[in-house]
């Protein structure tokens, strides 16, 4: 399961999912440190920039790691896009798991200050692109706001379809997402099992290494597709 982001914490081994909700949005430069979230309302995302939202279960593994990796990549290319994450079962304030923190630290990305957030209708309604880890998470997003179905994708799906339609090339994120949705023929997801990313929670560090490898490839591809023109 997964966790939240900004604030320094010391890891003490396996982490629970619980906690108290906070608000957050993120724009990150390099080197990456996930710090206190910006924004005023609880569980809301800043509208000063377009937002990419990653969704998993507890927001302490998969989506937290994806957020950190993509924020790092976009920061390196000077993107103004915001990156956020939340969990369908996360209730806030839990740190990322020890393995998630250490594996990304080895890759130069610091998520030690991450704190989990529970997914809300306000979050998904404000996000321009929603990237879910599994079809269960896609359904959870749709249950909160049916209008977001056209901009919610599985992790593998968004990269695969992005390869078909090509890079955003400086166009607004929301416009690129419209093209992305059109490429899947009107279906909410393609339903491919290979597009999903399983939960490493409770597993050995090796599972997190595998997860980081896959998410790194995904986030590098997204960075190339979404980097500013010129």
C-alpha positions in Angstrom: 0.0 0.0 0.0 1.2 3.6 -0.2 1.8 7.0 1.5 2.0 10.8 1.5 4.8 13.2 0.9 6.2 16.4 2.4 8.0 16.7 5.8 11.1 15.0 7.1 10.6 11.8 9.0 12.8 9.0 10.3 11.8 5.6 9.2 11.2 2.9 11.9 10.4 -0.2 9.8 7.0 -1.2 8.5 4.6 1.6 8.4 0.9 1.6 8.9 -1.5 3.4 6.5 -3.3 5.6 8.9 -2.9 9.3 9.8 -4.6 12.6 9.4 -5.5 14.3 6.1 -3.5 17.3 4.9 -3.5 19.3 1.7 -0.9 19.2 -1.0 0.3 20.0 -4.4 3.8 19.8 -5.7 6.2 21.3 -8.1 9.7 20.0 -7.7 13.2 21.0 -8.9 16.4 18.9 -8.8 17.7 17.6 -6.4 14.3 16.5 -5.4 13.0 16.7 -1.8 9.3 16.2 -1.2 8.4 18.9 1.3 5.3 20.4 2.8 2.5 20.6 0.4 1.3 23.8 -1.0 -2.3 24.9 -1.3 -4.9 26.0 1.2 -7.9 23.7 1.3 -7.5 20.1 2.6 -7.3 17.5 -0.1 -7.2 20.0 -2.9 -4.7 20.6 -5.6 -3.3 24.0 -6.7 -4.8 25.3 -9.9 -1.8 27.6 -10.7 -0.4 24.8 -12.8 -1.7 21.8 -14.6 -1.7 18.8 -12.3 -0.8 15.1 -12.8 -2.2 12.9 -10.0 -1.0 9.4 -9.3 -3.4 7.1 -7.5 -2.8 3.8 -5.6 -4.2 2.3 -2.4 -2.4 3.7 0.7 -0.2 6.4 -1.0 2.9 5.1 0.8 4.5 3.0 -1.9 3.5 3.1 -5.6 2.0 6.5 -6.1 4.4 8.2 -3.6 7.3 6.8 -5.6 5.8 7.7 -8.9 5.2 11.2 -7.7 8.8 11.7 -6.6 10.3 10.2 -9.8 8.1 12.2 -12.2 8.6 15.4 -10.2 12.3 14.9 -10.5 12.2 14.3 -14.2 9.9 17.3 -14.9 12.0 19.5 -12.7 15.1 18.6 -14.7 13.5 19.8 -17.9 12.1 23.0 -16.4 8.4 21.9 -16.6 5.8 23.9 -14.7 3.5 20.9 -14.3 2.5 19.9 -10.7 2.7 16.3 -9.6 0.6 14.9 -6.8 -0.5 11.5 -5.4 -3.2 10.0 -3.2 -4.5 6.7 -2.0 -8.0 5.2 -2.2 -7.5 3.8 1.3 -5.1 6.4 2.6 -6.4 8.6 5.4 -3.4 10.9 5.7 -0.2 11.6 7.5 1.5 8.2 7.0 5.1 8.3 5.7 6.3 6.4 2.7 7.5 2.9 3.6 11.1 2.4 4.6 11.9 0.5 1.4 10.2 3.1 -0.8 12.3 5.9 0.8 15.6 4.0 0.7 15.2 2.7 -2.9 14.5 6.1 -4.3 17.2 7.7 -2.2 19.7 5.4 -4.0 18.3 6.9 -7.2 18.7 10.5 -6.0 15.1 11.2 -5.2 14.2 12.1 -1.6 10.6 11.2 -0.5 11.4 11.0 3.3 9.1 13.9 3.9 6.2 12.4 2.0 2.8 12.1 3.9 -0.1 10.1 2.6 -3.4 11.6 1.5 -6.8 10.0 1.0 -8.2 10.4 -2.5 -11.1 12.9 -2.7 -13.6 14.1 -5.3 -12.0 17.5 -5.2 -8.6 16.1 -6.0 -9.7 14.1 -9.0 -11.9 16.9 -10.2 -9.0 19.3 -10.3 -6.4 16.9 -11.8 -5.7 17.3 -15.6 -4.2 13.7 -15.9 -4.9 10.9 -13.4 -2.6 7.9 -13.5 -3.9 4.8 -11.6 -1.9 1.8 -10.6 -4.6 -0.8 -11.2 -8.1 -1.1 -12.6 -9.5 -1.1 -9.1 -8.0 2.4 -8.7 -9.4 3.5 -12.0 -12.9 2.4 -10.8 -12.4 4.2 -7.5 -11.6 7.5 -9.3 -14.7 7.1 -11.5 -16.8 6.5 -8.5 -15.8 9.8 -7.0 -16.4 11.8 -10.3 -17.7 10.2 -13.5 -16.5 13.2 -15.5 -12.9 12.2 -14.9 -13.2 8.9 -16.7 -11.8 10.4 -19.9 -8.6 11.6 -18.2 -7.9 8.6 -16.0 -5.4 6.0 -17.3 -3.5 3.0 -16.1 0.3 3.5 -15.6 1.3 1.3 -18.6 -1.6 2.6 -20.7 -0.7 6.3 -20.5 2.8 5.6 -21.7 1.7 3.1 -24.4 -0.9 5.5 -25.8 1.4 8.4 -25.5 3.8 6.6 -27.8 1.0 6.4 -30.3 -0.1 10.0 -30.3 3.3 11.6 -29.7 4.6 14.2 -27.3 2.6 17.2 -26.1 5.1 19.5 -27.9 4.1 22.5 -25.8 0.4 22.1 -26.0 -1.6 22.3 -22.7 -1.7 19.1 -20.7 -5.5 18.8 -20.8 -5.4 19.0 -24.6 -2.8 16.2 -24.8 -5.0 14.1 -22.5 -8.0 14.6 -24.8 -5.9 13.1 -27.6 -4.7 10.3 -25.3 -8.3 9.4 -24.5 -9.2 9.4 -28.2 -6.4 6.9 -28.8 -8.0 4.2 -26.7 -11.3 4.3 -28.6 -13.6 5.7 -26.0 -13.0 3.0 -23.4 -12.2 4.0 -19.8 -9.2 1.6 -19.9 -7.9 -1.0 -22.2 -8.1 -3.5 -19.3 -4.7 -5.0 -20.0 -3.2 -6.6 -16.9 0.3 -5.6 -18.1 -0.7 -2.0 -17.7 -1.1 -2.4 -14.0 1.5 -2.2 -11.2 1.0 -4.6 -8.2 1.4 -3.5 -4.6 4.8 -4.2 -3.1 3.6 -3.4 0.5 5.0 -5.9 3.0 7.4 -7.4 0.6 11.2 -7.4 0.6 13.3 -4.6 -0.7 13.8 -6.5 -4.0 10.1 -5.9 -4.8 10.6 -2.2 -4.4 13.7 -2.3 -6.6 11.6 -3.9 -9.3 8.9 -1.3 -8.8 11.4 1.6 -9.0 12.8 0.2 -12.2 9.4 0.1 -13.8 8.3 3.5 -12.5 11.6 5.1 -13.5 11.0 3.9 -17.1 7.4 5.2 -17.0 8.3 8.6 -15.6 11.2 9.0 -18.0 8.8 8.4 -20.9 6.3 10.8 -19.5 8.9 13.5 -19.0 10.0 13.2 -22.6 6.3 13.4 -23.7 5.5 16.4 -21.5 8.7 18.4 -21.4 8.3 22.1 -22.5 8.7 22.8 -26.2 11.9 24.4 -27.4 
